[in-house]
Amino acid sequence: MSHQHHDIDVVVVGAGMAGLVCAHRLRQRGVEVLLLEACQQVGGRTVGVEVDSEVVDLGGQFIGPGQDRVYALAEELGVATFPTYTAGTNVLETEAGRLRRFRGMVPKLGPFTLLDVARAQARLDRLARTVDTGAPWRGPNANTFDGQTLQTWIDRTVTTRGGRGFLALACHAIWACEPSELSLLHALFYIKAAGSLSALTDFEGGAQQDRLDGGAYGLAGKLADRLETSLRLNTPVRRIEHDDAGVTVTAEDGTAWRAGHVVVAAAPPLAGRIAYRPALPAARDNLLQRLPMGSVIKCIATYPEPFWRTAGLSGAALSLRGPIALTVDSSPRSGRRGILIGFVTGAAARDLATHSSAARRTILLDSLTRLFGPQASTPLSFVERNWNEQPFTRGAYSAVFPPGAWTQLGSALRAPVGRIHWAGTETSPRWYGYIEGAVRSGEAAADAITPARRGPSGRE
Amino acid sequence: MSHQHHDIDVVVVGAGMAGLVCAHRLRQRGVEVLLLEACQQVGGRTVGVEVDSEVVDLGGQFIGPGQDRVYALAEELGVATFPTYTAGTNVLETEAGRLRRFRGMVPKLGPFTLLDVARAQARLDRLARTVDTGAPWRGPNANTFDGQTLQTWIDRTVTTRGGRGFLALACHAIWACEPSELSLLHALFYIKAAGSLSALTDFEGGAQQDRLDGGAYGLAGKLADRLETSLRLNTPVRRIEHDDAGVTVTAEDGTAWRAGHVVVAAAPPLAGRIAYRPALPAARDNLLQRLPMGSVIKCIATYPEPFWRTAGLSGAALSLRGPIALTVDSSPRSGRRGILIGFVTGAAARDLATHSSAARRTILLDSLTRLFGPQASTPLSFVERNWNEQPFTRGAYSAVFPPGAWTQLGSALRAPVGRIHWAGTETSPRWYGYIEGAVRSGEAAADAITPARRGPSGRE
């Protein structure tokens, strides 16, 4: 690369929330940006589809206290928020298929199990407080925590059978993986990055407290509108050449752009599939070999009305039997329709994916019907999304650190490589795995390239 | 893809030992083959360089009993084998830097430590016998074994501090990673795939028993010679389109070949970086997100003669202090020169890589000098190879399964995806991680496409 001409100041790769926010902020500072997206739509792990004239979220959708940047973004974009419906009682389905109603976040388990779970939760919170989310590989117990799986910790700490089952269910719901796949250190980091375990699991006061009017995808859609011609869809990036003077970003169709910087705002496994020339430093490359995505199928059943509410149910359920591990009332703010969302994660998601579309629908509606009664069996419409089959995401909710990855290679997660910067919820020390983490990471990448200035011009 | 013309019967991607053997066997059966290699030389994780008019192996180099296919290949290609030099005493360096001489495979540790290590080894062998190497995800204890790291097992099983240190050293030497990075199930699978733990660690009777005259790389070189124009170097493959009728394989420069089948014979992380259209099934893709390579720097010091032999030393050493964990006498068969090879693995390799080339040389020669005396400090020549920096290998010796990967997604390791077949040592149920595994996997892929026939024509 001998020519010094820059087509553009910054190329951003990936129009998920991180890339969109990054490009938006750079443009606000007068930086010339090109945002390249592999898919035919923006949003990344937030996706909206219209079902029966209601927009439903196939991906991330909840926000909650402490997620300041996403609330600020919603306000800036004129997207209203409203509380997730939580009135009424929740349901827990036991492994044997019995239903137990409960209020709040603590299901009716036996007293020994309840005590066991409460102790485990308190211990996780206590251990999480020792983790430095900016550098989880530091800290007196980092090697001990990162030398074991969450499964090992559960086996050692939780003494009742019911307690172990409930902890596994929590892992399925929070990380969309099996406890065997997850480093204890990553679980603790993730808890600390949100503040506490209850910040992850709760509706009121937690990460599921609020929803966005018209769907979380509205944020991505409105950002895309503002970017206008700075956004290019259907453009998978295949190669990034980089040197002291700039970067050359080449798309699958051979089109190339020369820029001063590139921000790669793709999920880690996808970021690792771009060809970098020269090759990435060993530590960065080796880290990208180690960060698989969780496994999740989200299903959305739409009914004429939220019939469970009249039966005194909140629509929130947990199931130890599965395959749906977790449901939430996701009806539109208007209440015009009733919408239940269900999450199938980890091994259950991998198993469900082996069935035909028709069989999956039957299995999933059976699961909902056991939880909410016969009315659940005949939705107006039913959609599902297997995030592991999306070619440019290949899993969700987020990348799961296996044992050893944080301590061996974690310092390569966020550090730029020359003029290549990294964004995406996985690079955020706060709210890793959430829309909030993505927003923060996009802002941080923009700030690293062009710090906020007083004047109107941020051009380099 | 509407055209049915096939440029070629089979494209093989990657000219490591697996790809070379696969292409060679297919050609022997009259199948028209094109072997594409990203690098400027064949051999993959076997690489030879001429140093002071001796060919030295920068990569894999040893073979041993039970590795029938590689011995047969050596015979077919006219490459002689000879025993690794093992006469004399071995050296163990303690963490504190003291040297202890020993014979055989058992260093002089304290009696409690020795007993502890012997018990751990016997247990690993016993547990390994329960693993089905064809389907490690089956078996009564698969989930238990795959739910924990090797670190967890060591912490729980080995009671002496010295014993734990020695088991960690064994992990460094065998898997080139930290015990925290490795599923216990993978360790057991790997042991069973070789036969026993001593088959992995031993010289006589084990995987380090013999060497190949002129270097292991000679096998690759001779196979490449036979392939003639069927081999194309400097051709990284970027995209594989596949349908019911065939495959289209596209290189980085845009050249494309239509074929009946493709065999991807690249290390798992590299196989995952090719763009597949349609995208790979979720299980296969998700598995490829989970199989990082080990970390190893191999160094080779050449001396006027094998001076350690006259001092009664074998040249084999283990060091708990490091950074070199393991050395072996790798002098040429002629004995004209003395050559010591050293392995720096796992965290030590990652740490060493942060130093300058000059500093690394100093550190590594200091390490050799502590083990073998002042003569080791002034080699005729000194070369090192950091396998993690090789853009088309990105680690060695082999892919390391973290917890959960075998049980959750292992069944996607070897299964073809339509007309896409997988080869490479990681796909072999016998001698995974060794040259033997690569040879077997190449033969198996060739057999899957074109079973052995009586007649001379294997053309489809």
Interface residues (C-beta under 8 A of the other chain):
Chain A: N143 D146 G147 Q148 T149 Q151 T152 D155 C177 E178 P179 S180 E181 L182 P236 R238 R239 E252 G254 P269 G272 R273 A275 P278 A279 A282 A283 D285 N286 Q289 R290 L291 P292 M293 S295 G346 A347 R350 A353 N386 N388 E389 P391 R394 G395 P402 P403 G404 A405 T407 Q408 L409
Chain B: N143 D146 G147 Q148 T149 Q151 T152 D155 C177 E178 P179 S180 E181 L182 P236 R238 R239 E252 G254 P269 G272 R273 A275 P278 A279 A282 A283 D285 N286 Q289 R290 L291 P292 M293 S295 G346 A347 R350 A353 N386 N388 E389 P391 R394 G395 P402 P403 G404 A405 T407 Q408 L409
